[in-house]
Amino acid sequence: MCLLSESGLRGHWLLLYILAILLLLLPRLSFSEDSELLSADNRPQAWSVKLSGGIGPASSDYLIRALEKAAKEDIHLLIIEMDTPGGLDKSMRAMIKKIIASPVPVATFVYPSGSRAASAGTYILYASHIAAMAPATNLGAASPVQIGAPALPGTPQQPAKSPQQSKDENLSEENPRTEDLPPEDSATTMRRKVLNDATAYIRGLAELHNRNADWAEKAVRGAKSLSAEKAVELGVVDLIATDLEDLTRQLDGRTVRVQNQDYLLKTRNIEILRIEPDWRSQFLVIITNPNIAYILMLIGVYGLLLEFYNPGVGVPGIVGGISLLVALYAFQLLPISYIGLALILFGIALMSIEALSPSFGIFGFGGAVSFAIGSVMLMDSDLPGYQIAVPVIAAFTVFSLLLTVVILALALKARKGAMVSGDAVLVGQWAIAIEDFQAAGKVRVQGEIWNARCQDAVRAGEPVFIQAIEGLTLRVSRSGE
């Protein structure tokens, strides 16, 4: 059996640490070799990627890499199977830019039945070269989430409308003028800017592919939604298909505009290959969960603090360093508030000061309050899927507060206790004579050899009691009196 030394263990931990960093910094990898790109008879292929759940950094990275790979492999068509309630604006815009610039035509298909393309999904649907929906699906409700927030106290409100005004608005709803459509919540200028920007963006996407721009504006300003049948009737989407085979059959012979050029789709009997998320996409899904990123950050900070308090252990510092780097990598992809992050770090710093120099709880409790407020403010988004769970915040706040209380209790106990350091602690202990002597000789106490004086004769190996310290000499006695 071979036992690793302490330096060997540290070397293994350091190797794991370096490997973890390299994984984060690896360039975007290609898809697995299981996804062969051409069939035996060299039929053209269509790739299918599935976007379900919230649109975020992981789904954006997944789609962008699929588009880049499809362009390199000269894939005939890329199909996005979509079922999403919406997501982050930053991730959505990155996906749309890639779709518009892609040399491979993109068909976004709201599928299967019962799915939806709400909020950010509506924008992606409008940006795609082909927009299709399955029966019993819907799209719309594309208003920015922040616009739906309640008005702040003291902000001006919209005046009440008369019955005639309401009637006129209802009559003109089918053909509204863009400049006459008020925002749902115009309490602040910033909210108007966000709403107008979102409206102009989706109108531009609609005009790019000759789709219904007026209804697109209604989806943003009025959070309107449509069923699949109504969407085809109003020219919002191109067609309804029951499944992927039906979609490709209807697309055969259709011409679309790709990079300002006509592109003829030849999709009859085309081979459809599903592209599954690889390890990188799955890893991003995990770490970009706000709760996971938050926990990793705290593990990292507390691990480094523990290493600073007990240098030389190695494990807390390595685990903490890896966790903190992964958390920072996730935070750069998430919509975080830097004020909230600063409050969290400030709170941890105050609690660390409390541990190093106890101040009867002032720094500790102040740090816990700062920590809790910063945790609530950390995620700068109103989307439900991108909020830190309150129980997680409460658990770590209570843990930090209890840690501060325990440290404070130990500090107060230490102040009331007797001195346990210095030479004075030797008084009252027993020493062992290392030679026969009378009047003066040498004794051993706590592994040290001291000069000693005793009124009685002492034999080697005999225990003697330390009565006092006189300079560098111990005054001892045999009786202990």
matplotlib code that plots the C-alpha trace (Angstrom):
import matplotlib.pyplot as plt

x = [0.0, 1.3, 0.6, 0.7, 2.6, 1.0, 2.9, 1.6, -2.0, -1.5, -0.1, -3.2, -5.5, -3.5, -3.8, -7.6, -7.7, -5.8, -8.0, -11.1, -9.8, -8.9, -12.4, -13.8, -11.4, -11.7, -12.8, -16.2, -16.1, -17.7, -20.6, -19.9, -18.9, -22.1, -23.8, -22.6, -23.4, -24.0, -26.0, -24.9, -26.7, -25.5, -29.0, -29.2, -29.7, -31.7, -30.7, -33.2, -32.4, -34.8, -35.3, -37.5, -37.8, -36.5, -34.2, -30.9, -27.1, -27.1, -29.8, -28.2, -24.8, -26.4, -28.2, -25.3, -22.8, -25.3, -25.7, -21.9, -21.5, -24.3, -22.7, -19.4, -21.0, -23.2, -26.4, -29.5, -31.9, -31.8, -35.1, -35.7, -38.3, -39.5, -41.5, -40.6, -42.2, -39.6, -36.2, -33.4, -33.2, -29.4, -29.5, -32.4, -30.7, -27.5, -29.6, -31.4, -28.2, -26.8, -30.0, -30.1, -26.4, -26.7, -26.0, -28.2, -32.0, -33.6, -37.2, -38.6, -41.3, -43.5, -43.8, -45.3, -49.0, -49.5, -46.2, -45.8, -43.5, -44.1, -42.1, -38.5, -39.8, -42.0, -39.0, -37.0, -40.0, -40.3, -36.5, -36.4, -36.5, -39.5, -42.0, -44.3, -46.5, -48.2, -51.9, -53.0, -49.9, -49.7, -47.3, -47.3, -47.2, -43.9, -44.0, -40.8, -41.3, -40.2, -43.0, -45.5, -44.2, -46.5, -46.0, -43.8, -45.4, -45.7, -45.4, -48.0, -50.8, -52.7, -56.0, -59.2, -60.7, -64.3, -66.6, -66.4, -62.6, -62.7, -65.2, -63.0, -59.9, -61.8, -63.0, -59.4, -57.7, -57.8, -55.7, -53.9, -51.4, -48.0, -47.6, -51.0, -50.5, -49.7, -47.5, -49.1, -47.2, -45.7, -44.8, -41.2, -39.2, -37.0, -39.9, -41.1, -37.6, -37.6, -41.0, -40.3, -37.0, -38.7, -41.5, -39.0, -37.0, -39.8, -41.2, -37.8, -37.8, -41.3, -40.4, -37.3, -39.5, -42.7, -44.7, -47.5, -45.7, -48.8, -49.7, -46.1, -46.4, -49.6, -47.8, -45.3, -47.4, -50.6, -49.2, -51.4, -51.4, -52.5, -53.4, -51.7, -54.7, -55.2, -51.4, -51.5, -54.6, -53.1, -49.7, -47.8, -46.4, -46.0, -47.7, -49.2, -47.6, -48.4, -44.9, -41.4, -42.1, -45.2, -43.1, -40.4, -43.0, -44.7, -41.4, -40.3, -39.9, -40.4, -37.9, -36.7, -34.3, -31.0, -28.4, -30.2, -30.2, -32.9, -32.6, -34.6, -35.6, -35.4, -36.8, -38.8, -37.5, -34.7, -32.9, -33.6, -30.9, -31.5, -28.6, -28.5, -26.9, -23.3, -21.5, -20.7, -24.4, -25.4, -22.7, -23.9, -27.5, -26.3, -24.0, -26.2, -29.0, -29.0, -29.3, -26.3, -24.2, -25.0, -24.2, -20.9, -19.9, -20.5, -18.6, -15.8, -15.6, -16.0, -13.5, -10.8, -11.5, -11.1, -7.8, -6.6, -7.5, -5.7, -3.0, -1.3, -4.4, -4.9, -8.3, -10.5, -8.5, -8.5, -12.3, -13.0, -10.9, -12.6, -16.1, -15.5, -14.1, -17.0, -19.5, -17.8, -18.0, -21.7, -22.3, -20.8, -23.6, -26.4, -28.1, -26.7, -26.7, -23.2, -24.6, -26.1, -22.8, -20.9, -23.3, -22.8, -19.0, -19.2, -21.3, -18.9, -16.0, -17.7, -18.4, -14.7, -13.6, -15.9, -14.2, -10.7, -11.4, -14.6, -16.6, -19.6, -21.5, -21.6, -19.7, -21.2, -24.9, -24.2, -22.5, -25.5, -27.9, -25.7, -25.4, -29.2, -30.0, -27.3, -28.6, -32.1, -30.8, -28.2, -30.3, -31.2, -34.2, -37.9, -38.1, -39.2, -36.6, -33.8, -34.4, -32.6, -34.9, -35.8, -35.2, -31.6, -31.0, -32.5, -30.5, -27.1, -28.0, -28.9, -25.8, -23.6, -25.4, -25.0, -21.4, -21.0, -22.8, -20.7, -17.5, -18.6, -19.5, -16.1, -14.4, -16.3, -15.5, -11.8, -11.7, -13.1, -10.8, -7.4, -4.2, -3.2, 0.0, 3.4, 5.7, 3.2, 1.2, 3.9, 3.2, 1.2, 2.3, 4.6, 8.1, 10.4, 14.0, 16.5, 19.4, 20.0, 20.5, 20.2, 19.6, 20.0, 19.6, 17.7, 14.1, 12.0, 8.5, 6.4, 9.4, 11.7, 14.7, 14.7, 17.1, 15.4, 16.0, 14.7, 15.3, 15.2, 17.3, 15.8, 16.5, 16.5, 13.0, 11.2, 8.3, 8.5, 5.9, 6.6, 5.9, 7.1, 9.3, 12.3, 13.9, 15.0, 14.9, 12.0, 11.4, 10.1, 9.2, 8.8, 5.7, 3.7, 2.9]
y = [0.0, 3.4, 6.4, 9.9, 12.6, 16.0, 17.6, 14.8, 15.4, 19.2, 18.3, 16.3, 19.1, 21.6, 19.4, 19.2, 23.0, 23.6, 21.1, 22.9, 26.2, 24.8, 23.4, 26.9, 28.5, 25.8, 27.2, 26.2, 22.6, 20.9, 18.5, 14.8, 12.4, 10.5, 13.2, 12.1, 14.8, 12.9, 9.8, 6.8, 8.0, 11.7, 13.0, 16.7, 17.0, 19.1, 19.6, 19.9, 21.6, 21.8, 25.0, 24.4, 26.3, 29.8, 31.5, 32.1, 31.9, 28.1, 27.9, 30.8, 29.1, 25.9, 27.4, 29.7, 26.8, 24.7, 27.5, 27.8, 24.1, 23.9, 26.6, 24.8, 21.5, 23.0, 21.8, 22.5, 23.6, 24.1, 23.6, 25.0, 23.1, 25.8, 25.7, 28.7, 31.2, 33.8, 34.7, 37.1, 40.0, 39.7, 36.0, 36.5, 39.2, 37.2, 34.3, 36.6, 38.2, 34.7, 33.6, 36.7, 36.3, 32.6, 31.3, 28.3, 29.0, 28.7, 27.4, 28.0, 25.5, 25.9, 22.2, 19.9, 20.7, 22.6, 24.5, 28.2, 30.9, 33.7, 36.8, 36.2, 33.2, 35.6, 37.7, 34.6, 33.3, 36.7, 36.7, 33.2, 32.6, 30.3, 30.6, 27.6, 26.4, 23.1, 22.9, 24.0, 26.2, 30.0, 32.9, 36.5, 38.3, 39.9, 42.9, 43.5, 42.2, 45.4, 47.3, 45.2, 46.3, 48.4, 52.1, 53.6, 55.7, 59.3, 58.7, 60.2, 57.8, 57.7, 59.7, 57.8, 57.3, 58.3, 55.7, 57.4, 57.3, 53.6, 53.0, 54.9, 52.9, 49.6, 50.6, 51.6, 48.5, 46.5, 49.2, 51.2, 54.0, 53.2, 56.7, 56.6, 53.4, 54.3, 52.0, 49.8, 51.6, 55.0, 55.9, 56.7, 57.8, 54.7, 52.4, 54.3, 53.9, 50.2, 49.7, 51.8, 50.0, 46.6, 47.7, 49.1, 45.9, 43.5, 45.7, 45.5, 41.8, 41.6, 43.8, 41.7, 38.7, 40.5, 39.5, 41.3, 44.2, 45.8, 42.7, 42.4, 45.9, 44.8, 41.8, 44.2, 47.1, 45.2, 41.7, 40.2, 36.5, 34.4, 30.8, 29.0, 29.2, 32.9, 33.6, 32.1, 34.0, 37.4, 36.7, 36.4, 32.9, 31.1, 27.7, 25.1, 21.6, 18.6, 17.3, 17.6, 15.4, 17.5, 20.7, 19.6, 18.4, 21.8, 23.6, 21.7, 24.1, 27.3, 30.2, 32.2, 35.2, 34.2, 36.9, 39.0, 36.1, 33.6, 30.2, 27.3, 24.7, 21.1, 19.3, 16.4, 13.2, 15.2, 13.4, 15.1, 14.8, 15.9, 17.7, 17.0, 19.4, 18.4, 18.6, 22.3, 23.2, 21.0, 22.5, 26.0, 25.0, 24.0, 26.9, 29.6, 28.7, 31.8, 29.6, 27.4, 30.4, 32.1, 29.0, 28.5, 32.1, 31.7, 28.4, 30.1, 33.1, 31.0, 28.5, 31.2, 32.8, 29.4, 28.9, 32.3, 31.5, 28.1, 28.4, 25.3, 23.0, 23.5, 21.9, 24.8, 27.2, 25.0, 24.2, 27.8, 29.1, 26.8, 27.5, 31.3, 31.2, 29.1, 31.5, 34.6, 32.9, 32.3, 35.9, 37.4, 35.5, 36.4, 39.8, 40.7, 43.9, 45.0, 46.9, 43.7, 41.9, 44.7, 44.5, 40.8, 41.1, 44.1, 42.0, 39.1, 41.5, 42.9, 39.4, 38.6, 41.6, 40.5, 37.2, 38.7, 41.5, 41.0, 44.2, 42.8, 42.0, 45.4, 44.4, 40.9, 41.9, 44.8, 42.4, 40.0, 42.8, 43.9, 40.3, 39.7, 43.0, 42.3, 38.8, 40.0, 42.7, 40.4, 39.3, 42.3, 40.7, 40.3, 37.0, 34.2, 31.8, 34.2, 35.0, 33.6, 31.6, 33.3, 30.1, 29.9, 33.5, 33.0, 29.8, 31.5, 34.6, 32.6, 30.5, 33.7, 35.3, 32.1, 32.0, 35.5, 34.8, 31.7, 33.7, 36.5, 34.0, 32.4, 35.8, 36.9, 33.6, 34.0, 37.4, 36.1, 33.1, 32.8, 33.6, 30.5, 31.9, 33.1, 31.9, 32.7, 29.7, 27.5, 28.5, 25.8, 23.0, 20.0, 19.5, 16.5, 16.7, 15.5, 15.2, 14.9, 18.3, 20.3, 24.0, 24.3, 22.0, 21.4, 20.3, 19.5, 21.1, 21.0, 19.7, 22.5, 22.4, 25.1, 26.0, 25.4, 26.1, 24.0, 24.1, 20.3, 17.6, 16.3, 13.1, 12.6, 11.7, 13.1, 15.4, 18.9, 21.6, 25.0, 27.8, 30.9, 32.1, 34.3, 35.5, 32.4, 30.2, 28.2, 28.0, 24.5, 22.4, 18.7, 18.9, 21.1, 23.5]
z = [0.0, -1.0, 1.2, -0.3, 1.5, 2.3, -0.6, -2.9, -1.9, -2.5, -5.9, -6.8, -5.7, -7.7, -10.8, -10.3, -9.9, -13.1, -15.0, -13.8, -15.0, -18.4, -18.8, -18.2, -20.7, -23.4, -26.8, -28.0, -28.8, -31.7, -31.3, -30.5, -33.1, -32.7, -34.9, -38.3, -40.8, -44.0, -44.5, -46.6, -49.8, -49.3, -48.9, -47.7, -44.0, -41.7, -38.1, -35.3, -32.0, -29.1, -27.1, -24.1, -20.9, -20.3, -22.8, -21.1, -21.5, -21.8, -24.5, -26.3, -26.3, -27.5, -30.5, -31.5, -31.6, -33.5, -36.1, -36.5, -36.9, -39.4, -41.5, -41.5, -42.5, -45.2, -43.6, -45.8, -43.0, -39.2, -37.4, -33.9, -31.9, -29.5, -26.3, -24.1, -21.7, -22.6, -21.1, -20.9, -23.4, -23.8, -24.6, -27.0, -29.0, -29.3, -30.8, -33.2, -34.5, -35.2, -36.9, -39.2, -40.1, -40.6, -44.2, -43.3, -43.3, -39.9, -39.4, -35.9, -35.2, -32.1, -31.4, -30.1, -29.6, -26.3, -26.6, -26.7, -28.0, -25.5, -24.9, -26.2, -28.1, -30.2, -31.2, -32.3, -34.3, -36.1, -36.8, -38.4, -42.1, -41.6, -38.8, -38.2, -35.4, -34.5, -33.8, -30.3, -29.8, -29.2, -29.4, -28.1, -24.8, -25.8, -23.4, -21.5, -17.9, -16.3, -17.9, -16.0, -12.7, -10.5, -10.6, -8.0, -5.2, -6.2, -9.9, -12.3, -13.4, -16.6, -16.4, -16.4, -19.8, -20.6, -22.1, -25.5, -25.4, -24.6, -27.4, -29.9, -28.8, -29.2, -32.7, -33.8, -32.3, -35.5, -37.3, -34.6, -35.3, -33.7, -32.3, -30.7, -28.7, -25.1, -23.1, -20.5, -17.8, -18.7, -15.1, -15.9, -19.0, -18.7, -19.0, -22.1, -23.6, -22.9, -24.4, -27.5, -28.0, -27.8, -30.2, -32.8, -32.6, -33.2, -36.0, -37.7, -37.4, -38.9, -41.8, -42.5, -43.5, -44.6, -41.5, -39.7, -38.0, -36.6, -34.6, -33.5, -32.0, -30.2, -28.8, -27.2, -26.2, -25.3, -24.4, -27.1, -27.8, -30.8, -31.5, -34.4, -36.7, -36.1, -36.5, -40.0, -40.8, -39.8, -41.5, -38.3, -39.1, -42.4, -41.9, -39.5, -39.4, -37.3, -37.0, -38.5, -41.5, -42.3, -41.9, -44.3, -46.8, -46.8, -47.1, -50.2, -53.1, -51.0, -51.6, -48.6, -48.4, -46.7, -46.5, -49.2, -51.6, -52.7, -51.2, -52.6, -50.0, -51.2, -48.2, -49.6, -48.0, -46.3, -43.4, -40.0, -37.4, -33.8, -32.2, -28.4, -25.9, -25.2, -21.9, -22.2, -22.6, -19.7, -17.6, -18.4, -17.5, -14.1, -13.2, -14.7, -12.3, -10.0, -6.9, -7.9, -8.8, -5.5, -3.5, -5.4, -4.7, -1.0, -0.9, -2.6, -0.3, 2.9, 1.6, 1.0, 4.4, 6.1, 4.2, 5.4, 9.0, 8.8, 6.2, 5.0, 4.9, 1.1, 0.6, 1.6, -0.5, -3.6, -3.3, -2.6, -5.5, -8.0, -6.7, -6.8, -10.3, -11.6, -9.8, -11.4, -14.8, -14.3, -13.1, -16.2, -18.2, -15.8, -15.3, -11.9, -9.9, -9.0, -6.1, -4.7, -5.2, -3.5, -0.5, -0.2, -0.2, 2.2, 4.6, 4.4, 5.1, 8.2, 9.5, 8.9, 10.9, 13.7, 13.7, 13.8, 16.3, 18.1, 18.6, 20.7, 17.5, 15.8, 12.7, 12.7, 12.8, 10.4, 8.0, 8.2, 7.3, 4.4, 3.3, 3.3, 1.4, -1.2, -1.8, -2.5, -4.9, -6.6, -9.6, -11.8, -13.4, -12.8, -14.6, -12.1, -13.4, -12.7, -9.0, -6.0, -3.8, -0.6, 1.5, 0.1, 1.1, 4.5, 5.1, 4.3, 6.2, 9.4, 9.0, 8.8, 11.7, 13.9, 12.9, 14.1, 17.4, 18.1, 17.4, 19.7, 22.5, 22.2, 22.3, 25.4, 27.1, 26.2, 27.8, 31.1, 31.2, 32.8, 30.8, 28.8, 27.1, 28.2, 30.9, 33.6, 32.6, 34.0, 37.6, 39.3, 37.0, 37.7, 36.3, 36.2, 37.6, 35.0, 37.5, 41.2, 42.8, 46.0, 46.0, 42.2, 39.2, 36.0, 35.4, 32.3, 31.8, 28.6, 26.7, 27.8, 30.2, 32.9, 35.7, 39.0, 42.7, 45.5, 49.3, 49.5, 47.8, 44.6, 42.8, 39.0, 37.6, 40.7, 40.1, 41.6, 41.8, 40.2, 42.7, 40.8, 38.0, 38.9, 35.7, 33.9, 37.0, 38.4, 42.1, 42.9, 45.8, 46.4, 48.5, 46.2, 49.0]

ax = plt.figure().add_subplot(projection="3d")
ax.plot(x, y, z, "-o")
ax.set_aspect("equal")
plt.show()
